[in-house]
């Protein structure tokens, strides 16, 4: 959007600037200066609209603390999962993804994303073990949305010893202690 008015104390923004914000979805919004970013002239609106969604994935990635060459699993291939995958890949990580929705997997594959459809015939544990030469996944970013705790259970099962799991999405939170205990896994929820 474009800034049409400024509140008291706003120092970094000017009326007429094109911005993105993490505000409500409405024709006019009021947000704090910290939830507003100026969009440079060389960025199209069709690109800028991904800023907030990308930042959600990026916050989860920051919490995951991936390093160059690590293997990361993205669980959930909605828009945030796809953007997070691309950010992780650009960061030099080996990235794979899973989702139970065949159409989301098809979109992901069309974008060059290596993914597994979690259908009745798939074995995600074996798939992840094969991809990591039986070492396990270094970090799992869960971007899925479900009432089930299955994404957390699966993340724990495919993780290596001392692996890291970050929940960006919304899932059930029944964590099986036995899965986390024997591998000393860490789990964090991103806001």
N, CA, C and O atoms as a DFTB+ gen file, in Angstrom:
764 C
 N C O
     1  1       0.823      -1.179       0.000
     2  2       0.000       0.000       0.000
     3  2       0.866       1.240       0.000
     4  3       2.092       1.170      -0.075
     5  1       0.213       2.348       0.084
     6  2       0.892       3.637       0.091
     7  2       0.530       4.380       1.371
     8  3      -0.630       4.396       1.782
     9  1       1.520       4.988       1.988
    10  2       1.279       5.731       3.233
    11  2       0.515       7.004       2.908
    12  3       0.937       7.803       2.071
    13  1      -0.637       7.184       3.594
    14  2      -1.433       8.392       3.376
    15  2      -1.405       9.331       4.580
    16  3      -1.771      10.502       4.482
    17  1      -0.962       8.791       5.724
    18  2      -0.912       9.621       6.928
    19  2       0.071       8.990       7.912
    20  3       0.221       7.769       7.939
    21  1       0.736       9.808       8.714
    22  2       1.685       9.315       9.705
    23  2       1.250       9.717      11.107
    24  3       0.738      10.814      11.327
    25  1       1.463       8.815      12.040
    26  2       1.179       9.107      13.437
    27  2       2.330       9.855      14.081
    28  3       3.391      10.030      13.480
    29  1       2.108      10.293      15.304
    30  2       3.148      11.014      16.044
    31  2       4.358      10.114      16.287
    32  3       4.215       8.925      16.569
    33  1       5.538      10.693      16.173
    34  2       6.765       9.972      16.495
    35  2       7.312       9.086      15.387
    36  3       8.376       8.490      15.557
    37  1       6.620       8.979      14.261
    38  2       7.130       8.157      13.155
    39  2       8.268       8.922      12.485
    40  3       8.083      10.049      12.025
    41  1       9.431       8.306      12.434
    42  2      10.623       9.009      11.945
    43  2      11.174       8.440      10.634
    44  3      11.762       9.182       9.847
    45  1      10.994       7.133      10.383
    46  2      11.654       6.485       9.242
    47  2      10.787       6.434       7.984
    48  3      11.275       6.065       6.916
    49  1       9.522       6.795       8.095
    50  2       8.600       6.675       6.966
    51  2       8.092       8.040       6.540
    52  3       8.106       8.996       7.315
    53  1       7.632       8.117       5.264
    54  2       7.119       9.368       4.725
    55  2       5.811       9.120       3.985
    56  3       5.597       8.043       3.429
    57  1       4.951      10.109       3.982
    58  2       3.706      10.031       3.217
    59  2       4.056       9.819       1.746
    60  3       4.969      10.451       1.215
    61  1       3.313       8.918       1.097
    62  2       3.528       8.616      -0.315
    63  2       4.424       7.417      -0.566
    64  3       4.477       6.917      -1.689
    65  1       5.135       6.940       0.464
    66  2       5.994       5.761       0.266
    67  2       5.148       4.502       0.096
    68  3       4.097       4.349       0.719
    69  1       5.628       3.613      -0.758
    70  2       4.994       2.309      -0.963
    71  2       5.571       1.358       0.087
    72  3       6.788       1.263       0.247
    73  1       4.689       0.657       0.799
    74  2       5.120      -0.196       1.905
    75  2       4.356      -1.516       1.913
    76  3       3.311      -1.661       1.278
    77  1       4.915      -2.477       2.658
    78  2       4.189      -3.688       3.021
    79  2       4.088      -3.671       4.534
    80  3       4.955      -3.132       5.222
    81  1       3.018      -4.269       5.046
    82  2       2.865      -4.285       6.492
    83  2       2.248      -5.593       6.941
    84  3       1.606      -6.304       6.167
    85  1       2.458      -5.886       8.201
    86  2       1.861      -7.067       8.807
    87  2       0.594      -6.642       9.554
    88  3       0.379      -7.015      10.708
    89  1      -0.219      -5.870       8.881
    90  2      -1.463      -5.387       9.473
    91  2      -2.640      -6.230       9.039
    92  3      -2.485      -7.245       8.360
    93  1      -3.805      -5.796       9.437
    94  2      -5.039      -6.497       9.064
    95  2      -5.248      -6.412       7.557
    96  3      -4.673      -5.557       6.885
    97  1      -6.069      -7.301       7.043
    98  2      -6.423      -7.281       5.630
    99  2      -7.610      -6.334       5.470
   100  3      -8.749      -6.695       5.767
   101  1      -7.333      -5.130       5.001
   102  2      -8.376      -4.117       4.851
   103  2      -7.905      -3.068       3.856
   104  3      -6.731      -3.027       3.487
   105  1      -8.834      -2.222       3.428
   106  2      -8.479      -1.166       2.494
   107  2      -7.547      -0.141       3.142
   108  3      -6.617       0.351       2.504
   109  1      -7.802       0.179       4.414
   110  2      -6.963       1.097       5.176
   111  2      -6.588       0.428       6.482
   112  3      -7.445      -0.146       7.153
   113  1      -5.300       0.496       6.855
   114  2      -4.847      -0.096       8.114
   115  2      -3.946       0.892       8.845
   116  3      -3.322       1.768       8.246
   117  1      -3.905       0.718      10.148
   118  2      -2.980       1.469      10.990
   119  2      -2.073       0.451      11.657
   120  3      -2.543      -0.456      12.344
   121  1      -0.770       0.602      11.453
   122  2       0.198      -0.316      12.055
   123  2       1.344       0.497      12.641
   124  3       1.557       1.653      12.275
   125  1       2.074      -0.123      13.553
   126  2       3.244       0.556      14.112
   127  2       4.338       0.629      13.053
   128  3       4.333      -0.129      12.084
   129  1       5.252       1.529      13.249
   130  2       6.361       1.710      12.319
   131  2       7.183       0.428      12.170
   132  3       7.734       0.160      11.102
   133  1       7.262      -0.359      13.238
   134  2       8.039      -1.606      13.217
   135  2       7.389      -2.699      12.374
   136  3       8.061      -3.662      12.005
   137  1       6.111      -2.576      12.065
   138  2       5.427      -3.577      11.243
   139  2       5.234      -3.101       9.805
   140  3       4.348      -3.575       9.094
   141  1       6.065      -2.170       9.396
   142  2       5.952      -1.587       8.073
   143  2       7.335      -1.546       7.429
   144  3       8.306      -1.141       8.070
   145  1       7.429      -1.959       6.176
   146  2       8.708      -1.917       5.465
   147  2       8.519      -1.231       4.117
   148  3       7.546      -1.492       3.409
   149  1       9.438      -0.368       3.776
   150  2       9.397       0.340       2.501
   151  2       9.737      -0.640       1.387
   152  3      10.667      -1.437       1.507
   153  1       8.976      -0.572       0.311
   154  2       9.211      -1.411      -0.866
   155  2      10.008      -0.580      -1.874
   156  3       9.580       0.505      -2.268
   157  1      11.157      -1.090      -2.284
   158  2      11.983      -0.340      -3.239
   159  2      11.310      -0.290      -4.603
   160  3      10.476      -1.131      -4.938
   161  1      11.690       0.711      -5.375
   162  2      11.063       0.967      -6.681
   163  2      11.220      -0.190      -7.664
   164  3      10.384      -0.364      -8.550
   165  1      12.287      -0.985      -7.518
   166  2      12.551      -2.063      -8.471
   167  2      11.757      -3.333      -8.164
   168  3      11.844      -4.313      -8.904
   169  1      10.992      -3.320      -7.088
   170  2      10.167      -4.479      -6.716
   171  2       8.728      -4.241      -7.154
   172  3       8.134      -3.211      -6.834
   173  1       8.178      -5.195      -7.886
   174  2       6.785      -5.108      -8.336
   175  2       5.846      -5.446      -7.180
   176  3       6.227      -6.157      -6.251
   177  1       4.630      -4.937      -7.240
   178  2       3.620      -5.275      -6.224
   179  2       3.401      -6.782      -6.157
   180  3       3.214      -7.342      -5.076
   181  1       3.424      -7.441      -7.330
   182  2       3.198      -8.891      -7.381
   183  2       4.304      -9.674      -6.678
   184  3       4.109     -10.839      -6.331
   185  1       5.451      -9.055      -6.468
   186  2       6.538      -9.676      -5.710
   187  2       6.464      -9.271      -4.237
   188  3       6.680     -10.093      -3.346
   189  1       6.162      -8.021      -4.000
   190  2       6.135      -7.484      -2.635
   191  2       5.088      -8.160      -1.761
   192  3       5.250      -8.227      -0.542
   193  1       4.020      -8.660      -2.368
   194  2       2.956      -9.286      -1.570
   195  2       3.442     -10.519      -0.801
   196  3       2.779     -10.959       0.139
   197  1       4.584     -11.075      -1.188
   198  2       5.110     -12.254      -0.506
   199  2       5.983     -11.908       0.708
   200  3       6.457     -12.809       1.401
   201  1       6.193     -10.644       0.965
   202  2       7.087     -10.220       2.036
   203  2       6.678     -10.758       3.395
   204  3       7.495     -11.366       4.086
   205  1       5.452     -10.550       3.785
   206  2       5.002     -10.969       5.121
   207  2       4.988     -12.493       5.224
   208  3       5.428     -13.050       6.231
   209  1       4.489     -13.168       4.194
   210  2       4.481     -14.631       4.213
   211  2       5.906     -15.177       4.276
   212  3       6.179     -16.126       5.011
   213  1       6.806     -14.579       3.511
   214  2       8.202     -14.992       3.552
   215  2       8.822     -14.755       4.921
   216  3       9.645     -15.545       5.383
   217  1       8.426     -13.671       5.564
   218  2       8.990     -13.360       6.883
   219  2       8.525     -14.355       7.939
   220  3       9.244     -14.603       8.907
   221  1       7.354     -14.921       7.772
   222  2       6.867     -15.947       8.706
   223  2       7.759     -17.184       8.605
   224  3       8.211     -17.722       9.616
   225  1       8.003     -17.623       7.376
   226  2       8.912     -18.748       7.175
   227  2      10.318     -18.426       7.633
   228  3      10.988     -19.267       8.233
   229  1      10.773     -17.200       7.351
   230  2      12.126     -16.790       7.722
   231  2      12.321     -16.794       9.235
   232  3      13.391     -17.171       9.713
   233  1      11.312     -16.384       9.996
   234  2      11.435     -16.415      11.456
   235  2      11.615     -17.853      11.949
   236  3      12.427     -18.100      12.840
   237  1      10.869     -18.798      11.382
   238  2      11.052     -20.204      11.737
   239  2      12.436     -20.698      11.376
   240  3      13.048     -21.454      12.130
   241  1      12.935     -20.272      10.218
   242  2      14.275     -20.660       9.773
   243  2      15.322     -20.097      10.730
   244  3      16.272     -20.795      11.085
   245  1      15.160     -18.863      11.142
   246  2      16.111     -18.264      12.094
   247  2      16.162     -19.068      13.386
   248  3      17.237     -19.298      13.940
   249  1      15.005     -19.488      13.860
   250  2      14.963     -20.292      15.088
   251  2      15.597     -21.664      14.873
   252  3      16.204     -22.216      15.790
   253  1      15.461     -22.212      13.678
   254  2      16.033     -23.516      13.350
   255  2      17.565     -23.454      13.268
   256  3      18.242     -24.452      13.514
   257  1      18.102     -22.283      12.923
   258  2      19.543     -22.047      12.817
   259  2      20.242     -23.040      11.878
   260  3      21.192     -23.711      12.280
   261  1      19.773     -23.131      10.637
   262  2      20.419     -24.065       9.701
   263  2      21.787     -23.564       9.275
   264  3      22.019     -22.358       9.187
   265  1      22.682     -24.490       9.015
   266  2      23.998     -24.120       8.508
   267  2      24.209     -24.747       7.140
   268  3      23.508     -25.684       6.757
   269  1      25.169     -24.224       6.420
   270  2      25.472     -24.671       5.064
   271  2      25.672     -26.187       5.029
   272  3      26.462     -26.734       5.798
   273  1      24.954     -26.854       4.133
   274  2      25.109     -28.287       3.952
   275  2      24.218     -29.159       4.813
   276  3      24.163     -30.372       4.611
   277  1      23.517     -28.563       5.772
   278  2      22.627     -29.382       6.600
   279  2      21.416     -29.830       5.794
   280  3      21.038     -29.203       4.804
   281  1      20.819     -30.927       6.241
   282  2      19.612     -31.440       5.599
   283  2      18.406     -31.001       6.411
   284  3      18.305     -31.289       7.603
   285  1      17.491     -30.298       5.749
   286  2      16.303     -29.756       6.392
   287  2      15.063     -30.331       5.708
   288  3      14.992     -30.413       4.482
   289  1      14.104     -30.720       6.518
   290  2      12.808     -31.189       6.024
   291  2      11.770     -30.111       6.279
   292  3      11.629     -29.634       7.405
   293  1      11.041     -29.725       5.237
   294  2       9.903     -28.819       5.371
   295  2       8.653     -29.681       5.338
   296  3       8.394     -30.377       4.356
   297  1       7.881     -29.633       6.409
   298  2       6.667     -30.426       6.526
   299  2       5.455     -29.521       6.327
   300  3       5.051     -28.790       7.232
   301  1       4.894     -29.582       5.144
   302  2       3.754     -28.734       4.783
   303  2       4.128     -27.846       3.613
   304  3       5.064     -27.052       3.708
   305  1       3.402     -27.975       2.505
   306  2       3.755     -27.258       1.284
   307  2       2.711     -26.231       0.863
   308  3       2.386     -26.104      -0.318
   309  1       2.189     -25.496       1.851
   310  2       1.401     -24.316       1.530
   311  2       2.375     -23.226       1.102
   312  3       3.564     -23.493       0.925
   313  1       1.888     -22.015       0.937
   314  2       2.744     -20.931       0.451
   315  2       3.920     -20.668       1.390
   316  3       5.028     -20.405       0.922
   317  1       3.701     -20.732       2.709
   318  2       4.801     -20.487       3.645
   319  2       5.838     -21.604       3.554
   320  3       7.038     -21.334       3.603
   321  1       5.398     -22.840       3.423
   322  2       6.324     -23.956       3.272
   323  2       7.145     -23.854       2.008
   324  3       8.347     -24.121       2.026
   325  1       6.516     -23.471       0.907
   326  2       7.229     -23.332      -0.360
   327  2       8.257     -22.199      -0.280
   328  3       9.391     -22.351      -0.733
   329  1       7.855     -21.071       0.296
   330  2       8.796     -19.956       0.435
   331  2       9.953     -20.333       1.358
   332  3      11.105     -20.006       1.073
   333  1       9.652     -21.017       2.459
   334  2      10.704     -21.446       3.399
   335  2      11.668     -22.404       2.708
   336  3      12.881     -22.301       2.892
   337  1      11.145     -23.328       1.920
   338  2      11.991     -24.260       1.161
   339  2      12.981     -23.482       0.298
   340  3      14.177     -23.772       0.294
   341  1      12.469     -22.492      -0.431
   342  2      13.319     -21.726      -1.338
   343  2      14.374     -20.921      -0.575
   344  3      15.511     -20.801      -1.033
   345  1      14.006     -20.372       0.582
   346  2      14.971     -19.633       1.398
   347  2      16.058     -20.581       1.906
   348  3      17.244     -20.256       1.853
   349  1      15.653     -21.747       2.395
   350  2      16.616     -22.730       2.902
   351  2      17.570     -23.190       1.798
   352  3      18.774     -23.311       2.024
   353  1      17.040     -23.439       0.629
   354  2      17.855     -23.859      -0.522
   355  2      18.875     -22.773      -0.867
   356  3      20.039     -23.066      -1.140
   357  1      18.426     -21.522      -0.851
   358  2      19.321     -20.401      -1.131
   359  2      20.386     -20.244      -0.056
   360  3      21.441     -19.659      -0.300
   361  1      20.109     -20.762       1.125
   362  2      21.043     -20.698       2.254
   363  2      22.105     -21.800       2.185
   364  3      23.002     -21.853       3.026
   365  1      22.001     -22.679       1.182
   366  2      22.997     -23.739       1.029
   367  2      22.644     -25.021       1.746
   368  3      23.507     -25.874       1.953
   369  1      21.393     -25.170       2.127
   370  2      20.944     -26.400       2.787
   371  2      20.474     -27.410       1.743
   372  3      20.083     -27.044       0.635
   373  1      20.522     -28.686       2.119
   374  2      19.892     -29.740       1.325
   375  2      18.472     -29.821       1.867
   376  3      18.281     -30.076       3.056
   377  1      17.481     -29.609       1.021
   378  2      16.104     -29.484       1.494
   379  2      15.206     -30.485       0.796
   380  3      15.283     -30.674      -0.418
   381  1      14.351     -31.124       1.585
   382  2      13.290     -31.985       1.063
   383  2      11.997     -31.569       1.754
   384  3      12.020     -30.867       2.765
   385  1      10.875     -32.005       1.203
   386  2       9.585     -31.578       1.749
   387  2       8.568     -32.710       1.675
   388  3       8.688     -33.631       0.868
   389  1       7.562     -32.613       2.542
   390  2       6.468     -33.585       2.557
   391  2       5.136     -32.863       2.722
   392  3       5.064     -31.787       3.315
   393  1       4.092     -33.473       2.188
   394  2       2.745     -32.941       2.345
   395  2       1.754     -34.049       1.988
   396  3       2.027     -34.853       1.097
   397  1       0.610     -34.103       2.668
   398  2      -0.390     -35.122       2.338
   399  2      -1.270     -34.769       1.139
   400  3      -2.037     -35.610       0.668
   401  1      -1.168     -33.542       0.645
   402  2      -2.027     -33.077      -0.441
   403  2      -1.305     -33.229      -1.783
   404  3      -0.303     -32.563      -2.043
   405  1      -1.827     -34.107      -2.619
   406  2      -1.207     -34.394      -3.913
   407  2      -1.077     -33.148      -4.780
   408  3      -0.074     -32.980      -5.473
   409  1      -2.094     -32.263      -4.747
   410  2      -2.044     -31.059      -5.587
   411  2      -0.947     -30.102      -5.119
   412  3      -0.307     -29.450      -5.944
   413  1      -0.722     -30.011      -3.802
   414  2       0.366     -29.165      -3.304
   415  2       1.720     -29.743      -3.686
   416  3       2.646     -29.002      -4.018
   417  1       1.834     -31.053      -3.640
   418  2       3.083     -31.703      -4.059
   419  2       3.350     -31.458      -5.534
   420  3       4.500     -31.269      -5.931
   421  1       2.312     -31.458      -6.344
   422  2       2.458     -31.217      -7.781
   423  2       2.952     -29.802      -8.029
   424  3       3.846     -29.592      -8.849
   425  1       2.378     -28.826      -7.326
   426  2       2.827     -27.434      -7.461
   427  2       4.289     -27.327      -7.045
   428  3       5.094     -26.688      -7.723
   429  1       4.621     -27.957      -5.927
   430  2       6.003     -27.925      -5.418
   431  2       6.969     -28.554      -6.417
   432  3       8.036     -28.004      -6.689
   433  1       6.593     -29.699      -6.956
   434  2       7.459     -30.367      -7.933
   435  2       7.663     -29.506      -9.172
   436  3       8.757     -29.475      -9.736
   437  1       6.605     -28.800      -9.600
   438  2       6.714     -27.901     -10.748
   439  2       7.700     -26.762     -10.471
   440  3       8.264     -26.189     -11.403
   441  1       7.905     -26.438      -9.197
   442  2       8.859     -25.402      -8.793
   443  2      10.251     -25.977      -8.516
   444  3      11.153     -25.253      -8.096
   445  1      10.422     -27.281      -8.752
   446  2      11.715     -27.916      -8.552
   447  2      11.955     -28.396      -7.131
   448  3      13.095     -28.665      -6.750
   449  1      10.899     -28.504      -6.350
   450  2      11.017     -28.927      -4.961
   451  2      10.970     -30.451      -4.881
   452  3      10.067     -31.086      -5.425
   453  1      11.952     -31.022      -4.197
   454  2      11.988     -32.474      -3.996
   455  2      11.048     -32.788      -2.841
   456  3      11.317     -32.421      -1.697
   457  1       9.942     -33.469      -3.144
   458  2       8.951     -33.713      -2.092
   459  2       8.336     -35.107      -2.190
   460  3       8.421     -35.795      -3.208
   461  1       7.721     -35.479      -1.092
   462  2       7.036     -36.762      -0.985
   463  2       5.591     -36.500      -0.602
   464  3       5.311     -35.767       0.346
   465  1       4.669     -37.113      -1.355
   466  2       3.252     -37.050      -1.020
   467  2       2.990     -38.078       0.080
   468  3       3.257     -39.267      -0.099
   469  1       2.475     -37.624       1.205
   470  2       2.201     -38.520       2.327
   471  2       0.892     -39.274       2.110
   472  3      -0.082     -39.060       2.833
   473  1       0.873     -40.142       1.131
   474  2      -0.313     -40.950       0.895
   475  2      -0.165     -42.290       1.612
   476  3       0.840     -42.533       2.282
   477  1      -1.152     -43.145       1.473
   478  2      -1.148     -44.434       2.182
   479  2       0.021     -45.331       1.807
   480  3       0.435     -46.171       2.606
   481  1       0.556     -45.168       0.609
   482  2       1.637     -46.044       0.146
   483  2       3.032     -45.496       0.405
   484  3       4.021     -46.173       0.123
   485  1       3.130     -44.274       0.940
   486  2       4.460     -43.692       1.136
   487  2       5.035     -44.087       2.496
   488  3       4.299     -44.379       3.438
   489  1       6.340     -44.089       2.573
   490  2       7.057     -44.374       3.821
   491  2       8.015     -43.216       4.071
   492  3       9.185     -43.287       3.696
   493  1       7.525     -42.145       4.705
   494  2       8.356     -40.946       4.870
   495  2       9.608     -41.181       5.713
   496  3      10.635     -40.543       5.482
   497  1       9.535     -42.082       6.681
   498  2      10.725     -42.362       7.491
   499  2      11.834     -42.962       6.616
   500  3      12.985     -42.532       6.678
   501  1      11.477     -43.948       5.813
   502  2      12.448     -44.584       4.929
   503  2      12.964     -43.587       3.892
   504  3      14.158     -43.565       3.592
   505  1      12.074     -42.770       3.348
   506  2      12.437     -41.765       2.346
   507  2      13.476     -40.798       2.918
   508  3      14.473     -40.500       2.261
   509  1      13.245     -40.310       4.134
   510  2      14.190     -39.388       4.784
   511  2      15.508     -40.087       5.115
   512  3      16.579     -39.502       4.950
   513  1      15.435     -41.316       5.574
   514  2      16.664     -42.061       5.892
   515  2      17.488     -42.297       4.627
   516  3      18.712     -42.171       4.653
   517  1      16.826     -42.639       3.522
   518  2      17.539     -42.832       2.249
   519  2      18.208     -41.538       1.799
   520  3      19.338     -41.556       1.312
   521  1      17.511     -40.419       1.963
   522  2      18.040     -39.125       1.528
   523  2      19.263     -38.716       2.347
   524  3      20.149     -38.027       1.841
   525  1      19.314     -39.144       3.620
   526  2      20.410     -38.739       4.517
   527  2      21.428     -39.851       4.751
   528  3      22.259     -39.745       5.654
   529  1      21.376     -40.918       3.950
   530  2      22.277     -42.065       4.153
   531  2      22.193     -42.593       5.588
   532  3      23.207     -42.912       6.209
   533  1      20.962     -42.676       6.096
   534  2      20.636     -43.214       7.425
   535  2      21.193     -42.395       8.598
   536  3      21.326     -42.909       9.709
   537  1      21.515     -41.136       8.348
   538  2      21.976     -40.252       9.435
   539  2      20.789     -39.593      10.130
   540  3      20.787     -39.433      11.350
   541  1      19.801     -39.220       9.361
   542  2      18.634     -38.508       9.889
   543  2      18.683     -37.037       9.502
   544  3      19.710     -36.518       9.066
   545  1      17.567     -36.399       9.670
   546  2      17.387     -34.999       9.292
   547  2      17.985     -34.093      10.373
   548  3      17.786     -34.335      11.563
   549  1      18.710     -33.060       9.965
   550  2      19.308     -32.117      10.921
   551  2      18.261     -31.207      11.554
   552  3      18.306     -30.936      12.754
   553  1      17.319     -30.739      10.739
   554  2      16.294     -29.835      11.243
   555  2      14.998     -30.004      10.477
   556  3      14.999     -30.263       9.273
   557  1      13.880     -29.854      11.198
   558  2      12.559     -29.957      10.569
   559  2      11.805     -28.663      10.827
   560  3      11.680     -28.220      11.969
   561  1      11.306     -28.061       9.753
   562  2      10.466     -26.879       9.849
   563  2       9.049     -27.312       9.510
   564  3       8.759     -27.673       8.370
   565  1       8.164     -27.275      10.506
   566  2       6.778     -27.701      10.300
   567  2       5.938     -26.481       9.971
   568  3       5.732     -25.604      10.810
   569  1       5.451     -26.438       8.726
   570  2       4.593     -25.340       8.280
   571  2       3.172     -25.829       8.026
   572  3       2.357     -25.113       7.444
   573  1       2.881     -27.037       8.460
   574  2       1.584     -27.677       8.228
   575  2       0.492     -27.064       9.102
   576  3       0.767     -26.393      10.097
   577  1      -0.745     -27.313       8.703
   578  2      -1.908     -26.900       9.481
   579  2      -2.827     -28.107       9.643
   580  3      -3.453     -28.558       8.684
   581  1      -2.899     -28.621      10.866
   582  2      -3.740     -29.776      11.160
   583  2      -3.987     -29.842      12.666
   584  3      -3.194     -29.317      13.447
   585  1      -5.050     -30.464      13.066
   586  2      -5.315     -30.656      14.497
   587  2      -4.491     -31.820      15.050
   588  3      -4.336     -31.960      16.263
   589  1      -3.976     -32.634      14.167
   590  2      -3.212     -33.818      14.540
   591  2      -1.793     -33.456      14.987
   592  3      -1.228     -32.453      14.550
   593  1      -1.237     -34.282      15.855
   594  2       0.167     -34.141      16.267
   595  2       1.096     -34.974      15.388
   596  3       2.298     -35.037      15.645
   597  1       0.551     -35.608      14.359
   598  2       1.351     -36.463      13.478
   599  2       2.583     -35.772      12.886
   600  3       3.640     -36.399      12.813
   601  1       2.490     -34.489      12.455
   602  2       3.705     -33.859      11.912
   603  2       4.849     -33.781      12.934
   604  3       6.018     -33.891      12.565
   605  1       4.516     -33.593      14.199
   606  2       5.553     -33.530      15.235
   607  2       6.132     -34.921      15.472
   608  3       7.347     -35.073      15.607
   609  1       5.274     -35.930      15.523
   610  2       5.754     -37.308      15.694
   611  2       6.684     -37.700      14.546
   612  3       7.757     -38.258      14.774
   613  1       6.274     -37.410      13.327
   614  2       7.089     -37.757      12.170
   615  2       8.413     -36.997      12.191
   616  3       9.467     -37.557      11.890
   617  1       8.346     -35.726      12.548
   618  2       9.586     -34.931      12.632
   619  2      10.560     -35.569      13.614
   620  3      11.756     -35.657      13.334
   621  1      10.063     -36.007      14.746
   622  2      10.923     -36.645      15.749
   623  2      11.488     -37.962      15.226
   624  3      12.654     -38.275      15.470
   625  1      10.686     -38.724      14.517
   626  2      11.136     -40.023      14.010
   627  2      12.228     -39.892      12.951
   628  3      13.129     -40.728      12.889
   629  1      12.157     -38.851      12.117
   630  2      13.124     -38.722      11.024
   631  2      14.350     -37.899      11.403
   632  3      15.317     -37.840      10.644
   633  1      14.315     -37.269      12.565
   634  2      15.432     -36.427      13.001
   635  2      16.620     -37.258      13.455
   636  3      16.466     -38.377      13.943
   637  1      17.798     -36.694      13.286
   638  2      19.014     -37.303      13.793
   639  2      19.112     -37.024      15.298
   640  3      18.296     -36.288      15.851
   641  1      20.095     -37.605      15.941
   642  2      20.344     -37.308      17.350
   643  2      20.652     -35.821      17.477
   644  3      21.436     -35.271      16.703
   645  1      20.031     -35.178      18.458
   646  2      20.124     -33.747      18.725
   647  2      19.614     -32.883      17.564
   648  3      20.067     -31.755      17.367
   649  1      18.680     -33.425      16.815
   650  2      18.052     -32.659      15.742
   651  2      17.171     -31.553      16.309
   652  3      16.863     -31.529      17.501
   653  1      16.775     -30.644      15.433
   654  2      15.986     -29.482      15.842
   655  2      14.668     -29.469      15.084
   656  3      14.622     -29.745      13.886
   657  1      13.609     -29.148      15.794
   658  2      12.279     -29.077      15.187
   659  2      11.666     -27.733      15.561
   660  3      11.631     -27.363      16.735
   661  1      11.180     -26.998      14.546
   662  2      10.514     -25.723      14.787
   663  2       9.131     -25.775      14.149
   664  3       8.982     -26.133      12.981
   665  1       8.127     -25.413      14.934
   666  2       6.742     -25.378      14.462
   667  2       6.377     -23.945      14.101
   668  3       6.305     -23.069      14.963
   669  1       6.149     -23.723      12.812
   670  2       5.686     -22.434      12.315
   671  2       4.177     -22.500      12.107
   672  3       3.472     -21.513      12.318
   673  1       3.691     -23.650      11.696
   674  2       2.274     -23.841      11.405
   675  2       1.459     -24.042      12.668
   676  3       1.851     -23.626      13.759
   677  1       0.323     -24.685      12.496
   678  2      -0.579     -24.958      13.612
   679  2      -0.892     -26.448      13.595
   680  3      -1.531     -26.945      12.667
   681  1      -0.439     -27.159      14.629
   682  2      -0.714     -28.593      14.726
   683  2      -1.114     -28.923      16.151
   684  3      -1.049     -28.076      17.042
   685  1      -1.529     -30.165      16.354
   686  2      -1.713     -30.642      17.714
   687  2      -0.364     -30.613      18.411
   688  3       0.678     -30.659      17.757
   689  1      -0.380     -30.539      19.729
   690  2       0.877     -30.430      20.468
   691  2       1.060     -31.550      21.482
   692  3       1.632     -31.343      22.552
   693  1       0.574     -32.732      21.141
   694  2       0.821     -33.882      22.002
   695  2       2.171     -34.468      21.611
   696  3       2.289     -35.202      20.629
   697  1       3.186     -34.126      22.403
   698  2       4.555     -34.539      22.100
   699  2       4.872     -35.834      22.833
   700  3       4.695     -35.940      24.047
   701  1       5.342     -36.812      22.076
   702  2       5.721     -38.100      22.665
   703  2       7.115     -37.989      23.266
   704  3       8.102     -37.849      22.544
   705  1       7.188     -38.051      24.587
   706  2       8.450     -37.903      25.295
   707  2       9.486     -38.918      24.823
   708  3      10.659     -38.578      24.668
   709  1       9.062     -40.167      24.593
   710  2      10.020     -41.207      24.213
   711  2      10.763     -40.866      22.922
   712  3      11.952     -41.161      22.800
   713  1      10.079     -40.249      21.960
   714  2      10.726     -39.890      20.696
   715  2      11.756     -38.778      20.887
   716  3      12.808     -38.774      20.248
   717  1      11.442     -37.847      21.763
   718  2      12.337     -36.709      21.992
   719  2      13.479     -37.074      22.939
   720  3      14.602     -36.598      22.775
   721  1      13.198     -37.901      23.909
   722  2      14.180     -38.262      24.933
   723  2      15.371     -39.026      24.364
   724  3      16.523     -38.681      24.629
   725  1      15.089     -40.057      23.587
   726  2      16.181     -40.924      23.135
   727  2      17.110     -40.242      22.130
   728  3      18.241     -40.689      21.937
   729  1      16.648     -39.166      21.488
   730  2      17.501     -38.452      20.532
   731  2      17.918     -37.060      21.047
   732  3      18.650     -36.345      20.363
   733  1      17.465     -36.685      22.221
   734  2      17.721     -35.340      22.776
   735  2      17.342     -34.252      21.767
   736  3      18.132     -33.350      21.490
   737  1      16.132     -34.348      21.225
   738  2      15.662     -33.392      20.227
   739  2      15.244     -32.092      20.892
   740  3      14.824     -32.079      22.049
   741  1      15.364     -31.001      20.151
   742  2      14.838     -29.725      20.633
   743  2      13.594     -29.374      19.815
   744  3      13.500     -29.677      18.626
   745  1      12.654     -28.733      20.482
   746  2      11.393     -28.333      19.844
   747  2      11.082     -26.903      20.247
   748  3      11.175     -26.542      21.421
   749  1      10.711     -26.091      19.265
   750  2      10.371     -24.709      19.544
   751  2       9.201     -24.298      18.654
   752  3       9.083     -24.730      17.507
   753  1       8.345     -23.456      19.214
   754  2       7.242     -22.896      18.451
   755  2       7.629     -21.488      18.057
   756  3       8.115     -20.714      18.882
   757  1       7.414     -21.154      16.793
   758  2       7.716     -19.817      16.278
   759  2       6.455     -18.972      16.322
   760  3       5.368     -19.439      15.982
   761  1       6.610     -17.719      16.744
   762  2       5.464     -16.798      16.637
   763  2       5.740     -15.802      15.548
   764  3       4.910     -14.931      15.283
